[in-house]
């Protein structure tokens, strides 16, 4: 390990956003050794990382961040210089039906990681040490028809998911102020792109349109979200990790607001064109369903701090990014089938237990 400049743990690296961050760091920084720490819950999929799993600067560790003893074992094995913490329960609907699972992973798990870093870094005083906590814009609550979330917006979480993420954000900043732990924190808007678990809005709609299934839209579909291409989010994480000021938080947004119903109609038009269907065919599948409990009306991120300090801005217009996303799902039918059938969960045992 001495030949590497940094040893970085990326938690949740087999998930949607985590796999994009992992791939970026492993390929861009051969001088870093990257350890993917993932519990492989339902949303963790090692098939997301097939293209880098044999890289010399990459390792996978099957571990639950709530397992304090396992985290200690990993610190002893790798002597981590830094953490990029993405592991989280992240689906709002699931948090409504099973809130304590979100408290356990998002609050307790984050606390265990922070405590391990405090313990192992307190005598090192190295500039290489950093705990980067990746969070969500949902901690801010809901906006009206105008305004934007800034880094100074008071927290006002409305779901068990957002409350658990708000709690973890507060823990991170408390460890910074109490123990002088080197931290940065980012809050991001909705992501879209390849390798997204198909319970989420965009991949769900793509898959249902393809198979002529109903397209469920909560209420009237007037809830507004700010959408960001996941690879742009990964680039932002890269910048903040390397250049962000310690103890600061940065909002990451796409400057790209869409009502849910308008987004679904846009997807229908793109899919009709891609599949050679008559325009308007897929829109007939739209089915309005009972609204979700506590459904926030609007999220919108002001990412000017990130732009002004670090020069980051989104690289794609939404229609272009959405077209790339649709193309990926249509061209990777095997991946989609493995996820929807559960076959992807066999990949770990098939590939890693034989090593």
N, C-alpha and C positions, 0 to 999 in steps of 0.2 A: 504493500500500500504506500510505501514511502515515495514511490515515483509519481504519485498523483498530488496535484496542488491542493485539492479539496476532496473530502469524502462527504457526499451529500445524501441524506435520506429524503426520499420523496414518498410521503404517505398517500395511499389511495391511487397509486400509479397505474393500476389496472383498470381504473374507471374512465369515464368519458374525458373530462378535462385533464385528469392526471396522466393519461396515456399520451396526450398531445404534448404536455409539458416534459414528460420523461423522454419522449422521442427527440424533442428539440434539444434538450440538455445532453443526452448521450451522443447525438450526432454532431452537435456544434462544439462540444467541449471534451475532446478526448483526454485532456489533461485532468478532468474530474472523474472520480469514481462515483457512480450513481447507484444507490441501493433503493429498489422499489419495495416498500413495506406495505403490504396489503393483506387484509383478512379474507379476501375473495368471498365477500357476501354476494348476494344475487347480482349486484351491479358491477362486480369486479370480473373482468374477462381478460385472461392472459393472451387470448387470440388477438387482442388489440395491439400486442407488442411483438408479434412474430418476427417482424423485420429487424428488431434490435436485440433479440434475446441471446444471440451468440456473440454480441460485441464484448470485447475484453474489459471495457470500463463499465459494465452493467452486471448487477446481481439482483436476484429476486429473493425476498424473505417473506414467507407466509406467516403473518403475525397480526394479532388484534392489538390495536393501540390501547385498549383497556386492560391488557395483560401486562401489569407492571413488571413482573419477573422477566417476561420475554423481552420487553424494551431494554431492561438492564443487560440481558444477555447480548442483545444486538449492539449496545454501546460498548460492551467489553470486546466484542468481536471486531467492530469497525472503527471505534473511536470517532464518531461523527463530528465533523466541523460545522455542519449546518443542516437545518430541516426546512423543507418546503412542505407545508402541511395542508393537504387537500382531502384527506380521508374524512368522510362525513356521510351520515344519512341525509339525503337531500330531496326527497320527494314529498311535497306538501301533503298530498292526499294520504300517503302512508303515515305521516306524522299525526294526522287527525285520528286514525284508527289505532295507532300504536305509539303514543307520545313518549313513553319511557325509553324505548329503543333509541330515540333521538337524544334524549337527555344523557343516556349512557355513553354513546359514541361521541357526540359532539361536545359535551361538557366534560364528563369524566375523562374521556380519552385524551382530549386536548390538555387537561390538567396534568395527566400522567406524563405526557410528552414534555410539557413545560418544566415539570419538576425534575425529570431526568436531565434535561439540558442545564437547568440551574445547578444541579449537583455536579455534573461532569465538567462544566465550563467555568465554574467559579474561581478556579486557581489558574486557568490557562490564560485569561486576558488576551485572547487572540482576535485580531481584526477579521479572521476568517469565520468566526462564530456568528451565526444568525439563525433566528427562528422566524420564518416567514409563514404567516397565517393567512390562508386564502379563504375569504368569506363572501357574503352575498349582499346585494342591495336590499333584500327583503327585511333586513334588520331595521331599516328606517320606517317601515310601516307603509302607509298608502298615501299617495298624492291626490289632489283634486285635478281639475282640468289643466292647471298651469303649475309652473314651478319645477324645480329639479332638486334631487338629493345632492348635497355637497358633503365634504368630509366633516363639516360642523353640524349637520342635521342631527337633531336628537333622535335616539333610538326609540322606536315605537312598534315592536314586533307584534304581529297579529295571529300567528299560527304557532303550534308547538315547534315546527321546524325553525322558523325565524327566531323564536325565543331562545332555542338552544344555540343557534349560531350567534345571537347577540350575547348570550352568556359566555360563550367561548371567546368572543372578541374582547369582552371586558376582562376575562382572565389573562389574556395575552398582554393587554396594556397594564394590568395590575402587576404582573411579573416584571414588566419593564420598569415600572416606577418603584416597586418595592425592592427588587433584587438587582436592578440595573441589567436585566437580561437584554441582550441585543435583539430587538424584534422589528419587523415591519408587518403591515397588515394591509390587505386590499379587499375592497368590496366591489363585486362585479355584477353586471346585469345578466340577463338570460343569454346563455350560449347556444349556438347551433353549429352543426357540422357533422363530420363523419364519426362513426363509432359511438353514437349516442344511443343509450338504452331505449328501446322502443315504447316504453311507458310514457315518455315525454312527448310534448305536443307535436313538434315537427316530424320526428321519425314515425310517431304513431299515425299521423295523417298520411304520410307518404306510403306506409305499408298498407293502410286501410284502403286508400285510393287504388293502389295497385291491384288489390284483391276484391274491389267493389264492395267493401264493407262500410257500414255507417261511420260518419265522421262526427263524433260527439263534441259539441261545443257548449260550454257552461253558460247558462242563462241566455242573454241576448248576444253574447260574444263581444261586449263593449269594453271589457277589461283591456288595459293598454300595457304593453311590455316593451322594454328597450332591448333589442336583439344585437348580439355581438358574435362574429365568426370566431369559433374556438381557437383557431390558429393565431388570430390577433390577440386573444386573451393570453395565449402561451408566450407570445412576444412581449406583452406587457409584464408578465411575471418575470421573464428573463431580465428586462430592464430594471424592474423594481428590486429584484434580488441583487443585482450588481451595483446599482447606482442610487437606490432609494435611501433616504435619510433614516437612520435608526430612530425608532420610537414614533415614526410617522405612519399615517394611513393614506391610501390612495384609492380613489374611486376609478373603476374601469367601466366605460360604457361605450355603446356603439353609436350614439347620437342618431338613433334609429328606432323611433317609436311606431308601433303597429297595434291597432286593435286586433284582438284574437280573430274576430270574424273576417276582417280584411286579409289577415295573414292566411287564413284557411282558403279564402277565395283565390288568393295569389298562388298558393300551392296547387289548387285545383287546376288553374289555367296552365301552370308549368307542366304538371303531370299529363294533362290532356295533350299538350304539344309533344312531350317526350314519348308518350305511349301511342301517338297517332289517333287519338280519340277526337271526336267532334267537340269543339269548345262548348263548355257548359255541361258536359256529361258528368264529370266528377262532382260538380257543385250540387247536383241533385242528391248526393249522398249525405249532405250536411244535415245533422240531426241535433236540435237543441235539447239539452238535458237540464235537470235541476241544478241550480248553481251550487258551487262548493261553499261549505260553511266558512265564514270569515274571509271571503275572496276579496283581496285587495284590488281597488279599482285601477290604480295606475302607478307604475314605476318609471322613473326617468333619471338618468345619471348625468351629473355635470362632471366630466372628466378633464376639465381644463387644468387642474393642478398637475395631473400626469403629463398632459401635453406641454405645459409651460416649463415644468422642471426637467422632464426627461425626453421630451420631443416625440412622445408616442401619439399616434392617431390610427384609427382603423384603416386597413389597406384595401378593403373591398366595399363596394356598394352592395346593399342587401340583396337586390335581385340577382347580381352575379354570384354572390356567396350561396344563395339559396339554390341557384341552378347547379353549382358545383356539388352541393350537398345532395340534391336529388340524383344527380348522375352517380355519385358514390354508392348510394343505396341501391340503385337499379343495377349497378355493375358488380355489387358484392352480395348477391342473393344468398350465397352459402353462409356468409357471416350472419345475415338477418335470420336465416332459417335456424342456425345453431343457437342463436340467442332466444328466439321465440319458442323453440322446442326444449330448451334447457341443455342441449348437447354441449354447449360451450363450457359447462361446468366440469366436463370430463377432461378437459385439456390439461389442467394442472396435474392430475394423477397420471395421465398418459405420458406427459412430457418431462415432469420433474421427479416423479417417484422412481423412475428408471435410471436417474443420474447418480 
